[in-house]
């Protein structure tokens, strides 16, 4: 048994977990104001970086994942997602 690590593990793992919790809280607060298409890629980028993904992969994955989620929920399932400041451009 490894001593001194505790239940949480390394500081990087704790920071990643806190980033996820903070990101969910930020989404709750900011999604209606800024909109899903602005908040989601920023949060995904934060989470990917906190989990150790490189910058290029994190940016690409955040944008693509956001668009796939948006298309799946908004277009296919017809779940309303917040537009925020992009409301004038909503279609």
C-alpha positions in Angstrom: 0.0 0.0 0.0 1.3 3.4 -0.9 1.4 5.8 2.0 0.9 9.5 2.0 -1.3 9.8 -1.1 -4.7 9.6 0.6 -7.9 9.0 -1.2 -7.7 12.0 -3.6 -4.4 10.9 -5.4 -2.2 13.5 -7.0 -2.7 17.3 -7.0 -3.4 17.1 -10.7 -6.3 14.7 -10.2 -7.7 16.9 -7.5 -7.4 20.0 -9.7 -9.1 18.2 -12.6 -12.0 17.2 -10.3 -12.3 20.7 -9.0 -12.2 22.1 -12.6 -15.1 19.8 -13.5 -17.2 20.9 -10.5 -16.4 24.6 -11.1 -17.2 24.1 -14.8 -20.7 22.7 -14.1 -21.3 25.6 -11.7 -20.1 28.1 -14.4 -22.3 26.5 -17.0 -25.4 26.9 -14.7 -24.6 30.6 -14.2 -23.4 31.5 -17.7 -25.4 29.4 -20.1 -28.5 31.6 -20.2 -26.5 34.8 -20.4 -23.8 33.8 -23.0 -25.4 30.8 -24.6 -24.6 27.2 -25.1 -22.4 27.7 -28.2 -20.1 30.1 -26.3 -20.0 28.4 -22.9 -19.7 24.8 -23.9 -16.5 25.0 -26.0 -14.8 27.1 -23.3 -15.7 24.6 -20.6 -14.7 21.6 -22.6 -11.4 23.3 -23.4 -10.9 23.9 -19.7 -11.7 20.3 -18.9 -9.6 18.8 -21.6 -6.6 20.9 -20.5 -7.2 20.0 -16.8 -7.1 16.4 -17.8 -3.8 16.8 -19.6 -4.9 17.0 -23.3 -2.6 19.0 -25.6 -3.7 22.5 -26.8 -4.4 21.5 -30.5 -6.3 18.4 -29.6 -8.2 20.2 -26.8 -9.3 23.1 -29.1 -10.3 20.8 -31.9 -12.1 18.4 -29.6 -13.9 21.2 -27.7 -15.3 22.7 -30.9 -16.2 19.4 -32.6 -17.8 18.0 -29.4 -19.8 21.2 -28.9 -21.2 21.1 -32.4 -22.0 17.4 -32.2 -23.8 17.9 -28.9 -25.6 21.0 -30.2 -26.7 19.2 -33.4 -27.8 16.1 -31.5 -29.9 17.9 -28.9 -31.1 21.0 -30.7 -31.7 19.7 -34.2 -32.3 15.9 -33.8 -34.0 15.7 -30.4 -35.4 19.2 -30.5 -34.2 20.0 -26.9 -34.0 23.8 -26.5 -30.5 25.0 -25.6 -29.9 28.5 -24.4 -28.8 31.0 -27.1 -27.8 33.8 -24.8 -26.1 36.7 -26.7 -26.6 34.8 -29.9 -30.4 35.0 -29.7 -30.6 37.4 -32.7 -28.9 34.7 -34.8 -30.9 31.7 -33.6 -32.5 29.6 -36.3 
